[in-house]
């Protein structure tokens, strides 16, 4: 085979390969044509709502009793009776006797004081009679002819006035001792000063109680308090905070029981007149009346307890009814950008950066004032930074 034949065979092979490749390419499926994705960023938005009514002021604190005292006898002696209800966790009524101290010694003192008063009454009556006789005698002798010039004016001692005054003072002293003895006898019965609950007690039959030594602790049942620490900016939203003549500002106290939030109605009772030195906040005291018989579920679902009490020591959240500005907006908290800005999206799909003043921050929302429009959308996610006039896509635009 010559060189010419070799070239012809090589050329035939190349031509065959080209034909085969062309044939195979013609059999391949047409590639799917796709529209290139838009370069305009997609963002999530939330509606800007025009605010109405009062702005809530949020806070939290621990529930504490409105009044709490130590139970201690004012007189000493052996304990002879203890009320069965005077136990830790028990409820007591105002005027209820909690326990009694042996009365015998104090009854003897009352009898002794009564006898001393009776004796001094006799002495006082005798002194009155002696004074009356002395006055009568002086008038009788001074009426004789020439006696007035020799007798002169009667002295107080002659008329027995000092003796009468001394007898009267002695009677009053013994009456005071009798009153003291009766008071000590009455104090052998230790009574509850108000309706409340027993936090703790340490008294038993036969125990020797010393005057002034605490044997228990009570707290009032008529109301509890929640101390809420607020910044001065939040406190400024509470109307008439330090004005005693203003109406009571309503507040809601929310606490969790068994995974369900329950609510109690209360009001702002007062505020401290000084800042906390450590936190530089203002302590606002919210008072909740009748906390042990109220409590409604915040949502309709309810829980295991239909009406749980607001227990002392419970951590609770508080929402206070604040001021009601004439023009403000309510937006999702995620829409508030650093520097207190809202990135609003207009109808043309462009971003408008609006500086705002934050009135209040809630858990999921913020209350602001600024050049916003009702019904506008605010960007809550999808952008790390934005510029005015920047085009964006929203869920509404994507659906069109």
Secondary structure by P-SEA (a helix, b strand, c coil): ccaaaaaaaaaaaaaaaaaaaaaaaaaccccccccccccbbbbbbbbbbbbccbbbbbbbbbbbbcbbbbbbbccccccccccccccccccccccccccccccaaaaaaaaaaaaaaaaaaaaaaaaaaaaaaaaaaaaaaaaccccccccccccccccaaaaaaaaaaaaaaaaaaaaaaaaaaaacbbbbcccccccbbbbbcccccccccccbbbbbccbbbbbbbbcaaaaaaccccccccccbbbbbbbbbcccbbbbbbbccccccccccccccbbbbbbbbcccccccccccccccccccccccccccbbbbccccccccbbbbbcccccccccccccccccbbbbbbbbbccccccbbbbbccccccbbbbccccccccccbbbbccccccc
